[in-house]
Amino acid sequence: MAKLSTFVGVKELRENLGQYITNIAKGQSFTVIKRSRPVFKISPIADDGQWEEVADFTKLKKGGVKISEVLSRLYRVQDGEVYLLAVERRSDTTYNNL
């Protein structure tokens, strides 16, 4: 792959996505071109403190945890009914029956 420019075609982006992700994480932005027209821009997310790690399942088990394992601990099925076992209650949210 040649030196990355600030303009990238859709095919080039798709074929070398990992390299573009690495460079975006380092602060570089790219304008994506399709049929000689710019269609969107990719740029790093501003670190404004809004993103937080909720759970890193790779820390629990090498390779992560299967979604079925996670869901089996959140929901219980009894007599054909699905029950949510744990939920954070907030005063500004209305919860409906699941």
C-alpha positions in Angstrom: 0.0 0.0 0.0 1.3 3.4 -0.9 1.5 6.4 1.4 -1.9 7.3 2.7 -3.4 10.6 1.2 -6.2 12.6 2.7 -8.5 11.3 -0.1 -9.3 7.6 -0.4 -11.5 5.6 -2.7 -14.1 3.3 -1.3 -12.3 0.2 -2.7 -8.9 1.3 -1.2 -10.5 2.0 2.1 -12.3 -1.4 2.2 -9.1 -3.3 1.2 -6.8 -1.6 3.7 -9.3 -0.7 6.5 -6.9 -1.8 9.3 -4.2 0.6 8.2 -6.8 3.5 7.9 -8.1 2.7 11.4 -4.6 2.9 12.8 -3.9 6.2 11.1 -7.3 7.6 12.2 -6.6 6.6 15.8 -3.3 8.7 15.4 -5.3 11.7 14.5 -5.4 11.6 10.7 -8.7 12.3 8.8 -9.7 11.1 5.3 -12.3 12.1 2.7 -13.8 9.0 1.0 -14.4 9.3 -2.7 -16.8 7.3 -4.8 -17.0 7.8 -8.5 -14.8 10.9 -8.3 -17.1 12.6 -5.8 -16.6 13.0 -2.0 -19.2 11.1 -0.1 -18.1 11.2 3.6 -15.2 12.1 5.9 -13.7 9.8 8.5 -12.0 11.5 11.4 -11.0 10.6 15.0 -13.6 10.9 17.7 -12.9 13.9 20.0 -11.9 12.7 23.5 -14.4 14.7 25.3 -15.0 12.3 28.2 -18.4 11.1 26.9 -17.2 7.6 26.0 -16.4 5.2 28.8 -15.6 1.5 29.0 -18.6 -0.3 30.4 -17.3 -3.9 30.2 -14.3 -5.5 28.6 -15.3 -9.1 28.3 -11.8 -10.0 27.0 -10.6 -9.3 30.6 -13.0 -12.0 31.9 -12.1 -14.7 29.3 -9.4 -14.8 26.7 -11.0 -14.2 23.3 -14.1 -12.6 24.9 -17.4 -14.0 26.0 -20.2 -15.4 23.8 -23.2 -13.1 23.6 -25.4 -16.1 24.5 -23.5 -16.4 27.8 -24.1 -12.7 28.6 -27.7 -12.8 27.7 -28.4 -16.0 29.7 -27.3 -14.1 32.8 -29.5 -11.0 32.1 -32.7 -12.8 31.1 -34.7 -15.8 32.5 -37.4 -17.7 30.7 -40.1 -19.2 32.8 -43.3 -20.7 31.6 -42.8 -19.1 28.2 -42.3 -15.6 29.7 -39.1 -13.7 29.5 -37.9 -11.8 32.6 -35.2 -9.2 32.8 -33.1 -10.1 35.9 -31.3 -6.8 36.4 -31.8 -3.3 35.2 -30.7 0.2 36.3 -33.7 2.2 37.2 -33.6 5.9 36.4 -36.2 8.5 37.3 -36.2 10.0 33.7 -36.9 6.6 32.0 -40.1 4.7 31.6 -39.8 0.9 31.6 -42.3 -1.2 29.7 -42.9 -4.9 30.1 -40.3 -6.8 28.1 
